[in-house]
Amino acid sequence: MKIPRLALAAYGFALVVIVLDQLTKAWMLDGLSLREVGRVLIAPPILNFTYVENTGVSFGLFGGGGSMRWVLSVFSLVVAGALAWWALKAERRLLVAAIGLVIGGAIGNAIDRIQYGYVVDFIDFSGTGVFPWVFNVADSAITIGVILLILDSLVSERKAGVGAAHEKA
């Protein structure tokens, strides 16, 4: 089976996200010793690096320990697999970018859950009073990917509606 070029692009996006996510987490844990220090002030109060062990999904939602670790790990990998399959059929660049970002984020966080039992979060904008959650590169990729999925859906629906209107005329 030949893998389409657009699918390879999605897999490339996913790989970049996984590598960036794991490198930044390694830097936080080993380079900055964030686990021991707890918090590093970067641009207070706007941005800090704060160590959080997230047992839930993105932004700490649905947290839980124990078996949730494995449930969330398996769920993340199943979602990544389904999206990887979808990428084989994708024909729009925006859709491919979105799929790749979500795959990368899901796998990045699954690696943490399997390795540590939790996801390492550290990007902290809570001092702004607007965004209270601490997150990581994988969470960012998932969020941006979902936004792009919605945008792609809206754009493709609009194009389909315009095409149908032209056909009727």
N, C-alpha and C positions, 0 to 999 in steps of 0.2 A: 504494500500500500504506500503510495506516494503522499507525503504530508504536504498540503498546500502551503504556499509561501506566507499567506496571512496567518495561518495557524502557527507557523514557525515564529512569526513576529510576536504573537501572543505568548508563546513559550519563552521567547527572549525577554519580553517585559516581565514575566513571572520570575525568571532567573535573576534579573537585575534587582527586583524587589527583594527576593530571598537573600541575595548576597548583601545588599545594603542593610536590610533588617538585621541579619545575623552579625554583620561587622559592627554596626552601631551598638547592638546589645553587648557584644564582647568588649567593646571600648568602654561602655558604661560600667560593666562588671569588673573587668580586669584593669583597664587603663585608668579610669577615674575612681575605681574601688567604690562605686556608688552604693553597693550593697552594705558596705561598712559605714560609709559617710552619711548616707541617707538622702542628702540634698546638696546640690552644687548650684550656687547662685550664678546665673548667666547674665540676665538683664532684669534684675528685680524691679518691680513685682511682676513684670510681663512674662518673662520666660525663665524657668529654672529646670534643672534636671533633678527629678525626685524619684527615688527608687520605690516601685510598687510591685508587689507580687499579685498579679491579676488571675484569679481562679475562674473568672467568667469569660464572656465574649468581649467584643470590642467595647472599650471604655468602661470595663468592669460590670457590664450588664449581665444579669443572670449568674452571678457568682456562686460558687459552691466547690467544695473540695471532694476528696475521695473519688468515687466512681465518675463524677462529672468530668474529671480530667480525661478519662478515656472516651466518654461519650462525646465530649467536645472535640477531642483529637480525631476520632473516627468521622464525626460529622464534617469537620473541616476538610479532611482528606477526600471524603465522598463528594463534597461540593467542588473541590479542586478538580477531581476526576471528571465530574459532569461538565464543568466548564471547559476542561481540556478537550472533551469530546465535542462540545458546542463550537469550540474554536476551529475544529476541522471543517465545519460547515459555514463559518462566518464569512461574509463577503464585504463587510464594511470596515474601514480602518478604525473608526471610532469605537465600534463594537469590539474589535480585536484588542485595542488598547485597554478597554474596560475589562474584558475577560482576563487579560494577562495580569492586570493590577490586582484583581480579586484573587486569582489563583495564587499569585506570589504572596499576598498578605495572608491568605488562609494557610498556606504551607509554612510560612515564616512563624506564625503563631502556633501551629501544630508542632513544629520542631521544639519550641519552648515547652509546651505542655508535656510532650513525651520525655524531654530531657530533664526538666525541673519539677514538673507537676503544676506549673503555673506559667503565665506569660509575663515576661519582663517588660514593664512599662516604665517610661522615664521622662517623656516630653510633657512639661507641666506649664500650662498657661492659666492655671486657676487663679493666679494673682490678679488677673484682669477682671474677675468677677463675672465674666461672660461665659466662660467655658470651664466648668469645674473638674473635668476628667483629666487623668494622666494617661497618656497613650504612647504608641511607638510607631516606627516606620510602617510595619505591617498594617496596623489599624488605619493609618493615613492612606495607604494604598487601597485598602478595602473601601474606605469611605469615598475616595476619589473615583475608584472603579464603579461603585454603585451610582454615583452622580452621573458618570459618563454613560452608564447603561440606560439610565432614565433619559438623558439628553439624546442618546442615539435612538431610543424608542420614539421620542417626540419628533425628532428630525425625520426619521424614516416614515412615520405615520403621516407627517405633513407632506412629504414627497409623494407618498402613495395617494394621498387625497388630491394633490395637485395633478398628478398623472391621470387619476380617474376623472377629474373634472375636465381635463383636456380631451379625453377620449369621448366624453359625452357631447362635447361641443361640435 
